[in-house]
Amino acid sequence: MPESLSYVMVTPYTVAKSRTGGVLARLLSQVDLELVGAQMFAPDEAFAKEYSAILCAQNVSSDSVTLLADYAEARLVPSGGRKHRTLLLLFKGENPCEKLAKICGHIFPEHIGDESLTGETIRDTYADLIIDPDTAQVNYFEPAVMTPREQKWADRDLALFSSYLDGKENIVNNMEYDDPSKIERTLVIIKPDNWQYASSRPGSIIDMFSRTGLRIIGIKIHRFTLEQALDFYGPVEAALKSKLAPVLGKKAKETLEKEFFLALSERTEKALVETFGVEYAYDQFAQIVGFMSGVKPGAPVDECKSVKCMILIYEGIDAVKKIRDVLGPTDPLKAPGGTVRREFGSNVMVNTAHASDSPESVARESEIVKVNENTLKSIIDECLGH
């Protein structure tokens, strides 16, 4: 069966309640589809109206379709003059609509009482539907996520997304703060080790960061080029040389003295630092670059592979410090309990996530990975043959 593209749209209420990580964890761990794109966007009235019209055009005699169409037109629109963050997730694979619809769940649990709900689907856990028992009228409805059940409707929705996102930045600027001078942004990368197999880890990591109270205003799937990785981790190379080369040079001297029963001079130790020590430090740097990009500097082409990351931009007071406190130290073994790296990291390189260490680093790193650009529209257009 050929692969096709579908989506899950996480509603503004679900995003605002910081349930994004939980939703993503379910999707990534329970469907055999690849997450190929992600973007935070802020719908306007025209988008909501057209999206609602597509839902109505399905000609399905179902109260759930009517509910979703009404919800889209009423709740995806700006309120109080402010647009609301909405998350679009693209999944690719065989029969994606059926698979995503199954894990997202149905709207109407007609035959299920409150005590019988299992929490098996995303809507079981995060959606709400309150019906007046006397009038059978819906008092409150929040679907948590939106996803199409048939490919032809997925294609129509995706065409709308492509048109709406055309020319828009990847960062949602929809918040006015009483004191903007106190507001920071920071950059987080969920590293390639979290994407090697179907796992809830990326969502769980986002869920842990949500305890900071910061807002996600940008998100994208990113694949580092070798040039980007070299530029991004350039400062690390100098740090590794200054820290590792002297240690390795001294260790090499001690090893040679023990092996050959010979006392070596300080000049020899200095030479070992500047040769063996520096080369070892560069090899460690090259391994980091290879880990993040799939391309180790100088490696044969047939040893290169594309690896995936997720980039997130958080916003709020003391954003840099709050995120790094939850992330934990570089070495997972030295990280306190309850931190991301202690929970999911393996070693100083495979340590699950990166977070900028200063506002200056945020600016530099954001420029390298082009946080304001997103490939989501081009992914849609390619799949739809546009």
Secondary structure, DSSP 8 states (H G I E B T S, - for coil): --EEEEEEEE-HHHHHTT-HHHHHHHHHHH---EEEEEEEE---HHHHHHHHHHHHTT----HHHHHHHHHHHHHSS-BTTB---EEEEEEEEESHHHHHHHHH--S--TT--GGG----SHHHHH-EEEE-TTT--EEEEE-SEE--SSHHHHHHHHHHHHHHHTT--SB------S-GGGEEEEEEEE-GGGSSSS-SHHHHHHHHHGGG--EEEEEEEE---HHHHHHHTHHHHHHHHHHHHHHHHHHHHHHHHHHHT----HHHHHHHIIIIIHHHHHHHHHHHHHHHHS--TT--GGG-----EEEEEEEEETHHHHHHHHH--SSGGGS-TTSHHHHH--SSSS-SEEE-SSHHHHHHHHHHHTTT--SHHHHHHHHHT-
